[in-house]
Every structure is written in structure tokens, then in C-alpha cells.
Amino acid sequence: MSFELPELQYSYEALEPHIDSKTMEIHHSKHHQTYVTKLNAGLENHPDLLAKNIYSLLSDFNNLPEEVENVVRNHGGGHYNHSVFWELMTPTFIEPSENLKLVLSANFGSFENFIAKFKESATNLFGSGWTWLIKSKEGHYEIKNYPNQENPLMHGDHPVMGIDVWEHAYYLKNQNRRNEYIESWFNVIDWIEVEKRI
Ligand code: MN
């Protein structure tokens, strides 16, 4: 048993001109592959953990043997984060539903306010990491920043929608202009997929 790189449901060039094909290719076939390879290598002496799915592995983070905490945090988190990230993007943009807008408006004042806060969080995240919309155990929705490949599941929260703001996600096309990349990403979000995770 081992973890595997998921196939994309669209081609590397499908998100052009918003996300460029070279970035997609390197991000998926190199960066994500490396997280998968290192996760498998780091767990080679733990067949019970290799047999789990990635969601359960991360959800059970607090009960892991200490010697695998780092590999699961970095490479398990990396594998899961990217797997969700690919699913959250689509070449065929569809507007968010009224239902989704209502849920988010109830938590953030308005849908527009949610979008503005999410973009602001992602823009201001220092260094490498992810911005997530999470659902807490109590059912509240919040926007949270996590460093590196940490994931909401490790903190008991359910991940709904996340953007990768590591430089490898945008540097080839946008260089230092992270805000430009964040704006582009909002043109390829799969709002149906977001609503499924709500
Ligand atoms: Mn990445």
C-alpha cells in the first residue's frame, strides 16, 4: 500500500490564461509528486499508516508516533492540500449558487466580504503556506492561514476551500505579484466543488 499522485481532471493548459500550463505541470508532476514520494518513504516502516487514506491520516495527527509527525505534517499535508487544490479548480467557471452565498453571508456579513477577507488573508500570509476557509466542529466558518503544508485537519477543522500561496504556485507567471495570482485563481474556482465541502 502506498499513496499515489492523483490524476488531474483537466489538462495542464486547461486553466490558461489564468494559471499557466508550465506552472501546472511542474506543480503537479514535480512538487506534488515529491510530497507523495517522501510521504511513502517516511512511512515505509508503518504499513498501518500507509494503509490509511490521507484524510484519516491527517485527522488522526495527534495520535501519530512522534517519529512520523514531521513527515506527515510536511509531506502528508502537502499531498492532501494539493489533492484538494486541483479539485477546487476548473476550466469551466460557474458562478457560486445562491445557497453557497447565503451560507457564507451568514458567517462573513456578505459574500463579497468573504471574498475580500479571503483574498486579504492570502495576500498577507508571510512566507510559504495556505489560506483556508474552514468549518469548525461547532459549525462556524472561518478563514485561517497555515504555514508550509500544515492543514486544517491537523487542528480538528474541516477544510472547505484553500489556496496555495507558496511561490512555486505562481512565480513563473506572476513573479512577486502574489495578489495578481490570487485574482487569477478566483477565475478558475470550482464553486460547485466548494459547495460540496461546505
Ligand atoms: Mn504547492
Boltz pocket constraint, residues with backbone or C-beta under 6 A from the ligand:
constraints:
  - pocket:
      binder: B
      contacts: [[A, 27], [A, 31], [A, 82], [A, 164], [A, 166], [A, 168], [A, 169]]
      max_distance: 6.0
